[in-house]
C-alpha cells in the first residue's frame, strides 16, 4: 500500500495522531505502534498512536515514505504520505 494519511486535530498537535484506516498495512501500523480503534457511532475503524505528527512523519520517512501534500481542513491537519513501490509488469 503506497499511501498513508496522517492527521491530527490542531488543538492536539502533540498527539494522539491518526495514522491509517481499517485497511492500512498491518506491518506499517505495527512499526508505528498504532492501535486500531472504533469511535462510538462510527461504522469504521482507525489507527491511532500517542506520538505527535512530527514523530510519525519522521518514522515513516525512515521506511521510505515522503510527504506528497499537507492541508488544514477545519480544525484538522492532514498529511498524505507516499512510498514508491517496485511493480513487476
N, CA, C and O atoms as CSV, one atom per row, in Angstrom:
chain,resi,resn,atom,element,x,y,z
A,1,UNK,N,N,0.854,-1.178,0.000
A,1,UNK,CA,C,0.000,0.000,0.000
A,1,UNK,C,C,0.898,1.239,0.000
A,1,UNK,O,O,1.564,1.505,1.000
A,2,UNK,N,N,0.932,1.997,-1.090
A,2,UNK,CA,C,1.890,3.085,-1.176
A,2,UNK,C,C,1.470,4.400,-0.514
A,2,UNK,O,O,2.302,5.298,-0.380
A,3,UNK,N,N,0.195,4.546,-0.092
A,3,UNK,CA,C,-0.250,5.806,0.520
A,3,UNK,C,C,-0.637,5.607,1.977
A,3,UNK,O,O,-1.182,4.571,2.357
A,4,UNK,N,N,-0.340,6.634,2.794
A,4,UNK,CA,C,-0.760,6.663,4.194
A,4,UNK,C,C,-1.228,8.076,4.486
A,4,UNK,O,O,-0.542,9.038,4.140
A,5,UNK,N,N,-2.393,8.215,5.121
A,5,UNK,CA,C,-2.861,9.516,5.589
A,5,UNK,C,C,-2.544,9.647,7.068
A,5,UNK,O,O,-2.784,8.727,7.849
A,6,UNK,N,N,-2.003,10.797,7.447
A,6,UNK,CA,C,-1.667,11.100,8.833
A,6,UNK,C,C,-2.444,12.361,9.181
A,6,UNK,O,O,-2.411,13.331,8.423
A,7,UNK,N,N,-3.147,12.369,10.317
A,7,UNK,CA,C,-3.891,13.573,10.683
A,7,UNK,C,C,-3.971,13.741,12.188
A,7,UNK,O,O,-3.792,12.794,12.954
A,8,UNK,N,N,-4.247,14.977,12.590
A,8,UNK,CA,C,-4.449,15.294,13.996
A,8,UNK,C,C,-5.297,16.539,14.103
A,8,UNK,O,O,-5.377,17.323,13.158
A,9,UNK,N,N,-5.922,16.726,15.234
A,9,UNK,CA,C,-6.669,17.952,15.498
A,9,UNK,C,C,-5.664,19.040,15.879
A,9,UNK,O,O,-4.675,18.757,16.556
A,10,UNK,N,N,-5.905,20.273,15.454
A,10,UNK,CA,C,-4.972,21.373,15.719
A,10,UNK,C,C,-4.701,21.514,17.209
A,10,UNK,O,O,-3.564,21.764,17.609
A,11,UNK,N,N,-5.721,21.359,18.027
A,11,UNK,CA,C,-5.526,21.526,19.475
A,11,UNK,C,C,-4.763,20.340,20.087
A,11,UNK,O,O,-4.393,20.379,21.261
A,12,UNK,N,N,-4.529,19.279,19.284
A,12,UNK,CA,C,-3.844,18.092,19.787
A,12,UNK,C,C,-2.545,17.834,19.027
A,12,UNK,O,O,-2.171,16.681,18.812
A,13,UNK,N,N,-1.851,18.908,18.617
A,13,UNK,CA,C,-0.682,18.707,17.767
A,13,UNK,C,C,0.442,17.922,18.442
A,13,UNK,O,O,1.412,17.552,17.780
A,14,UNK,N,N,0.332,17.663,19.737
A,14,UNK,CA,C,1.320,16.824,20.409
A,14,UNK,C,C,0.861,15.369,20.479
A,14,UNK,O,O,1.558,14.538,21.061
A,15,UNK,N,N,-0.282,15.049,19.907
A,15,UNK,CA,C,-0.809,13.691,19.889
A,15,UNK,C,C,-2.150,13.644,20.578
A,15,UNK,O,O,-2.480,14.571,21.317
A,16,UNK,N,N,-2.924,12.626,20.374
A,16,UNK,CA,C,-2.646,11.468,19.526
A,16,UNK,C,C,-2.745,11.827,18.046
A,16,UNK,O,O,-3.268,12.879,17.677
A,17,UNK,N,N,-2.237,10.937,17.218
A,17,UNK,CA,C,-2.220,11.134,15.777
A,17,UNK,C,C,-2.913,9.960,15.105
A,17,UNK,O,O,-2.662,8.804,15.445
A,18,UNK,N,N,-3.787,10.262,14.146
A,18,UNK,CA,C,-4.449,9.223,13.367
A,18,UNK,C,C,-3.511,8.872,12.219
A,18,UNK,O,O,-3.051,9.757,11.497
A,19,UNK,N,N,-3.224,7.566,12.046
A,19,UNK,CA,C,-2.217,7.158,11.065
A,19,UNK,C,C,-2.730,6.194,9.998
A,19,UNK,O,O,-1.945,5.739,9.165
A,20,UNK,N,N,-3.983,5.881,9.998
A,20,UNK,CA,C,-4.482,4.974,8.967
A,20,UNK,C,C,-5.908,4.546,9.226
A,20,UNK,O,O,-6.472,4.787,10.294
A,21,UNK,N,N,-6.478,3.904,8.218
A,21,UNK,CA,C,-7.835,3.394,8.358
A,21,UNK,C,C,-7.808,1.874,8.524
A,21,UNK,O,O,-6.738,1.271,8.614
A,22,UNK,N,N,-8.968,1.276,8.563
A,22,UNK,CA,C,-9.066,-0.164,8.832
A,22,UNK,C,C,-8.405,-1.025,7.767
A,22,UNK,O,O,-8.163,-2.209,8.000
A,23,UNK,N,N,-8.109,-0.458,6.607
A,23,UNK,CA,C,-7.487,-1.208,5.517
A,23,UNK,C,C,-5.981,-0.963,5.405
A,23,UNK,O,O,-5.349,-1.448,4.466
A,24,UNK,N,N,-5.404,-0.227,6.337
A,24,UNK,CA,C,-3.976,0.088,6.302
A,24,UNK,C,C,-3.129,-1.159,6.520
A,24,UNK,O,O,-3.570,-2.127,7.138
A,25,UNK,N,N,-1.920,-1.118,6.006
A,25,UNK,CA,C,-0.977,-2.233,6.111
A,25,UNK,C,C,-0.663,-2.512,7.588
A,25,UNK,O,O,-0.104,-1.651,8.266
A,26,UNK,N,N,-1.011,-3.695,8.091
A,26,UNK,CA,C,-0.773,-4.012,9.498
A,26,UNK,C,C,0.701,-3.941,9.897
A,26,UNK,O,O,1.010,-3.598,11.038
A,27,UNK,N,N,1.611,-4.259,8.982
A,27,UNK,CA,C,3.046,-4.199,9.303
A,27,UNK,C,C,3.475,-2.758,9.570
A,27,UNK,O,O,4.243,-2.502,10.497
A,28,UNK,N,N,2.985,-1.822,8.768
A,28,UNK,CA,C,3.324,-0.407,8.982
A,28,UNK,C,C,2.703,0.088,10.277
A,28,UNK,O,O,3.346,0.811,11.037
A,29,UNK,N,N,1.465,-0.294,10.534
A,29,UNK,CA,C,0.789,0.133,11.761
A,29,UNK,C,C,1.511,-0.423,12.991
A,29,UNK,O,O,1.635,0.268,14.003
A,30,UNK,N,N,1.984,-1.655,12.908
A,30,UNK,CA,C,2.750,-2.254,13.996
A,30,UNK,C,C,4.062,-1.497,14.209
A,30,UNK,O,O,4.445,-1.225,15.347
A,31,UNK,N,N,4.752,-1.156,13.117
A,31,UNK,CA,C,6.006,-0.395,13.193
A,31,UNK,C,C,5.784,0.945,13.901
A,31,UNK,O,O,6.625,1.384,14.686
A,32,UNK,N,N,4.642,1.592,13.619
A,32,UNK,CA,C,4.343,2.875,14.241
A,32,UNK,C,C,3.850,2.731,15.679
A,32,UNK,O,O,3.783,3.718,16.413
A,33,UNK,N,N,3.507,1.515,16.082
A,33,UNK,CA,C,2.957,1.299,17.419
A,33,UNK,C,C,1.501,1.737,17.509
A,33,UNK,O,O,1.028,2.132,18.574
A,34,UNK,N,N,0.794,1.664,16.383
A,34,UNK,CA,C,-0.588,2.139,16.321
A,34,UNK,C,C,-1.562,1.104,16.860
A,34,UNK,O,O,-1.325,-0.101,16.775
A,35,UNK,N,N,-2.650,1.590,17.410
A,35,UNK,CA,C,-3.720,0.712,17.885
A,35,UNK,C,C,-4.981,1.010,17.077
A,35,UNK,O,O,-5.294,2.163,16.781
A,36,UNK,N,N,-5.687,-0.047,16.735
A,36,UNK,CA,C,-6.909,0.082,15.936
A,36,UNK,C,C,-8.079,0.364,16.869
A,36,UNK,O,O,-8.316,-0.380,17.820
A,37,UNK,N,N,-8.806,1.436,16.594
A,37,UNK,CA,C,-9.930,1.811,17.440
A,37,UNK,C,C,-11.152,2.128,16.586
A,37,UNK,O,O,-11.029,2.499,15.419
A,38,UNK,N,N,-12.324,1.977,17.179
A,38,UNK,CA,C,-13.582,2.373,16.550
A,38,UNK,C,C,-14.280,3.322,17.502
A,38,UNK,O,O,-14.627,2.951,18.623
A,39,UNK,N,N,-14.482,4.544,17.052
A,39,UNK,CA,C,-15.136,5.548,17.887
A,39,UNK,C,C,-16.631,5.243,17.958
A,39,UNK,O,O,-17.215,4.775,16.980
A,40,UNK,N,N,-17.240,5.501,19.088
A,40,UNK,CA,C,-18.663,5.282,19.286
A,40,UNK,C,C,-19.463,6.018,18.214
A,40,UNK,O,O,-19.290,7.222,18.025
A,41,UNK,N,N,-20.328,5.307,17.523
A,41,UNK,CA,C,-21.158,5.897,16.491
A,41,UNK,C,C,-20.599,5.757,15.086
A,41,UNK,O,O,-21.325,5.963,14.113
A,42,UNK,N,N,-19.313,5.409,14.958
A,42,UNK,CA,C,-18.710,5.202,13.636
A,42,UNK,C,C,-18.841,3.740,13.231
A,42,UNK,O,O,-18.813,2.850,14.080
A,43,UNK,N,N,-18.983,3.497,11.938
A,43,UNK,CA,C,-19.027,2.119,11.453
A,43,UNK,C,C,-17.728,1.753,10.738
A,43,UNK,O,O,-17.720,0.896,9.854
A,44,UNK,N,N,-16.628,2.409,11.125
A,44,UNK,CA,C,-15.310,2.137,10.565
A,44,UNK,C,C,-14.273,2.273,11.669
A,44,UNK,O,O,-14.527,2.883,12.707
A,45,UNK,N,N,-13.109,1.699,11.432
A,45,UNK,CA,C,-12.014,1.756,12.407
A,45,UNK,C,C,-10.904,2.660,11.898
A,45,UNK,O,O,-10.783,2.896,10.696
A,46,UNK,N,N,-10.093,3.164,12.826
A,46,UNK,CA,C,-8.922,3.975,12.516
A,46,UNK,C,C,-7.772,3.507,13.390
A,46,UNK,O,O,-7.983,2.918,14.450
A,47,UNK,N,N,-6.562,3.771,12.940
A,47,UNK,CA,C,-5.371,3.501,13.742
A,47,UNK,C,C,-4.879,4.805,14.359
A,47,UNK,O,O,-4.809,5.830,13.681
A,48,UNK,N,N,-4.540,4.764,15.643
A,48,UNK,CA,C,-4.038,5.931,16.358
A,48,UNK,C,C,-2.744,5.591,17.079
A,48,UNK,O,O,-2.533,4.454,17.500
A,49,UNK,N,N,-1.878,6.595,17.215
A,49,UNK,CA,C,-0.680,6.487,18.046
A,49,UNK,C,C,-0.668,7.681,18.996
A,49,UNK,O,O,-1.291,8.705,18.717
A,50,UNK,N,N,0.033,7.553,20.107
A,50,UNK,CA,C,0.121,8.652,21.061
A,50,UNK,C,C,1.177,9.675,20.670
A,50,UNK,O,O,1.233,10.756,21.256
A,51,UNK,N,N,2.023,9.350,19.678
A,51,UNK,CA,C,3.089,10.255,19.236
A,51,UNK,C,C,2.517,11.483,18.537
A,51,UNK,O,O,1.384,11.479,18.056
A,52,UNK,N,N,3.334,12.536,18.496
A,52,UNK,CA,C,2.970,13.738,17.749
A,52,UNK,C,C,3.104,13.460,16.254
A,52,UNK,O,O,3.819,12.538,15.863
A,53,UNK,N,N,2.430,14.242,15.417
A,53,UNK,CA,C,2.556,14.042,13.971
A,53,UNK,C,C,4.002,14.106,13.494
A,53,UNK,O,O,4.384,13.340,12.609
A,54,UNK,N,N,4.815,14.998,14.054
A,54,UNK,CA,C,6.210,15.114,13.631
A,54,UNK,C,C,6.964,13.814,13.838
A,54,UNK,O,O,7.735,13.409,12.968
A,55,UNK,N,N,6.763,13.159,14.955
A,55,UNK,CA,C,7.430,11.878,15.203
A,55,UNK,C,C,6.939,10.806,14.249
A,55,UNK,O,O,7.729,9.981,13.790
A,56,UNK,N,N,5.647,10.803,13.943
A,56,UNK,CA,C,5.083,9.838,12.999
A,56,UNK,C,C,5.671,10.064,11.604
A,56,UNK,O,O,6.063,9.109,10.933
A,57,UNK,N,N,5.734,11.321,11.170
A,57,UNK,CA,C,6.304,11.638,9.864
A,57,UNK,C,C,7.765,11.213,9.794
A,57,UNK,O,O,8.210,10.685,8.775
A,58,UNK,N,N,8.517,11.441,10.875
A,58,UNK,CA,C,9.925,11.010,10.922
A,58,UNK,C,C,10.044,9.493,10.778
A,58,UNK,O,O,10.886,9.001,10.027
A,59,UNK,N,N,9.200,8.756,11.498
A,59,UNK,CA,C,9.236,7.289,11.429
A,59,UNK,C,C,8.904,6.789,10.019
A,59,UNK,O,O,9.554,5.878,9.506
A,60,UNK,N,N,7.893,7.392,9.403
A,60,UNK,CA,C,7.503,6.971,8.055
A,60,UNK,C,C,8.604,7.299,7.037
A,60,UNK,O,O,8.832,6.534,6.100
A,61,UNK,N,N,9.276,8.422,7.221
A,61,UNK,CA,C,10.380,8.767,6.314
A,61,UNK,C,C,11.494,7.725,6.390
A,61,UNK,O,O,12.105,7.394,5.374
A,62,UNK,N,N,11.757,7.213,7.575
A,62,UNK,CA,C,12.816,6.209,7.756
A,62,UNK,C,C,12.544,4.924,6.984
A,62,UNK,O,O,13.476,4.187,6.662
A,63,UNK,N,N,11.274,4.649,6.683
A,63,UNK,CA,C,10.959,3.429,5.923
A,63,UNK,C,C,10.556,3.737,4.480
A,63,UNK,O,O,9.945,2.910,3.803
A,64,UNK,N,N,10.911,4.943,4.020
A,64,UNK,CA,C,10.761,5.251,2.607
A,64,UNK,C,C,9.578,6.092,2.187
A,64,UNK,O,O,9.411,6.351,0.995
A,65,UNK,N,N,8.748,6.529,3.119
A,65,UNK,CA,C,7.623,7.386,2.763
A,65,UNK,C,C,8.073,8.835,2.672
A,65,UNK,O,O,9.035,9.240,3.325
A,66,UNK,N,N,7.363,9.618,1.852
A,66,UNK,CA,C,7.631,11.050,1.758
A,66,UNK,C,C,6.298,11.787,1.741
A,66,UNK,O,O,5.279,11.227,1.336
A,67,UNK,N,N,6.305,13.029,2.176
A,67,UNK,CA,C,5.088,13.836,2.176
A,67,UNK,C,C,4.786,14.258,0.745
A,67,UNK,O,O,5.639,14.825,0.062
A,68,UNK,N,N,3.563,13.976,0.296
A,68,UNK,CA,C,3.112,14.402,-1.024
A,68,UNK,C,C,2.445,15.765,-0.901
A,68,UNK,O,O,2.697,16.668,-1.698
A,69,UNK,N,N,1.585,15.900,0.113
A,69,UNK,CA,C,0.885,17.164,0.327
A,69,UNK,C,C,0.428,17.247,1.775
A,69,UNK,O,O,0.364,16.243,2.484
A,70,UNK,N,N,0.115,18.457,2.195
A,70,UNK,CA,C,-0.373,18.707,3.542
A,70,UNK,C,C,-1.423,19.795,3.451
A,70,UNK,O,O,-1.298,20.713,2.641
A,71,UNK,N,N,-2.461,19.702,4.276
A,71,UNK,CA,C,-3.511,20.716,4.272
A,71,UNK,C,C,-4.160,20.807,5.640
A,71,UNK,O,O,-4.000,19.924,6.483
A,72,UNK,N,N,-4.876,21.862,5.839
A,72,UNK,CA,C,-5.719,22.015,7.005
A,72,UNK,C,C,-7.162,21.944,6.571
A,72,UNK,O,O,-7.554,22.606,5.610
A,73,UNK,N,N,-7.964,21.147,7.267
A,73,UNK,CA,C,-9.389,21.007,6.966
A,73,UNK,C,C,-10.130,21.321,8.256
A,73,UNK,O,O,-10.181,20.490,9.162
A,74,UNK,N,N,-10.697,22.503,8.342
A,74,UNK,CA,C,-11.336,22.905,9.594
A,74,UNK,C,C,-10.298,22.952,10.700
A,74,UNK,O,O,-9.330,23.708,10.613
A,75,UNK,N,N,-10.491,22.152,11.739
A,75,UNK,CA,C,-9.556,22.080,12.864
A,75,UNK,C,C,-8.618,20.880,12.765
A,75,UNK,O,O,-7.987,20.503,13.753
A,76,UNK,N,N,-8.523,20.277,11.572
A,76,UNK,CA,C,-7.721,19.076,11.369
A,76,UNK,C,C,-6.563,19.356,10.425
A,76,UNK,O,O,-6.727,20.034,9.411
A,77,UNK,N,N,-5.392,18.830,10.763
A,77,UNK,CA,C,-4.222,18.874,9.888
A,77,UNK,C,C,-4.071,17.499,9.260
A,77,UNK,O,O,-4.183,16.492,9.958
A,78,UNK,N,N,-3.815,17.434,7.935
A,78,UNK,CA,C,-3.724,16.169,7.221
A,78,UNK,C,C,-2.484,16.159,6.340
A,78,UNK,O,O,-2.232,17.105,5.592
A,79,UNK,N,N,-1.708,15.075,6.436
A,79,UNK,CA,C,-0.553,14.852,5.579
A,79,UNK,C,C,-0.815,13.609,4.749
A,79,UNK,O,O,-1.283,12.601,5.277
A,80,UNK,N,N,-0.523,13.665,3.461
A,80,UNK,CA,C,-0.607,12.493,2.594
A,80,UNK,C,C,0.819,12.036,2.321
A,80,UNK,O,O,1.636,12.788,1.789
A,81,UNK,N,N,1.104,10.790,2.695
A,81,UNK,CA,C,2.444,10.217,2.530
A,81,UNK,C,C,2.407,9.181,1.411
A,81,UNK,O,O,1.400,8.501,1.213
A,82,UNK,N,N,3.521,9.070,0.681
A,82,UNK,CA,C,3.606,8.129,-0.433
A,82,UNK,C,C,4.946,7.414,-0.398
A,82,UNK,O,O,5.968,8.002,-0.044
A,83,UNK,N,N,4.929,6.141,-0.770
A,83,UNK,CA,C,6.148,5.353,-0.852
A,83,UNK,C,C,6.212,4.688,-2.224
A,83,UNK,O,O,5.273,4.003,-2.631
A,84,UNK,N,N,7.311,4.889,-2.931
A,84,UNK,CA,C,7.497,4.233,-4.224
A,84,UNK,C,C,7.545,2.722,-4.013
A,84,UNK,O,O,8.139,2.232,-3.053
A,85,UNK,N,N,6.919,2.007,-4.914
A,85,UNK,CA,C,6.952,0.550,-4.858
A,85,UNK,C,C,7.467,0.021,-6.180
A,85,UNK,O,O,7.329,0.672,-7.216
A,86,UNK,N,N,8.048,-1.135,-6.143
A,86,UNK,CA,C,8.524,-1.796,-7.355
A,86,UNK,C,C,7.402,-2.651,-7.907
A,86,UNK,O,O,6.977,-3.622,-7.281
A,87,UNK,N,N,6.931,-2.285,-9.075
A,87,UNK,CA,C,5.880,-3.064,-9.732
A,87,UNK,C,C,6.485,-3.895,-10.851
A,87,UNK,O,O,7.292,-3.398,-11.636
A,88,UNK,N,N,6.103,-5.137,-10.919
A,88,UNK,CA,C,6.557,-6.016,-11.988
A,88,UNK,C,C,5.496,-6.014,-13.081
A,88,UNK,O,O,4.337,-6.340,-12.826
A,89,UNK,N,N,5.886,-5.651,-14.286
A,89,UNK,CA,C,4.915,-5.597,-15.381
A,89,UNK,C,C,5.178,-6.669,-16.389
A,89,UNK,O,O,4.456,-6.774,-17.381
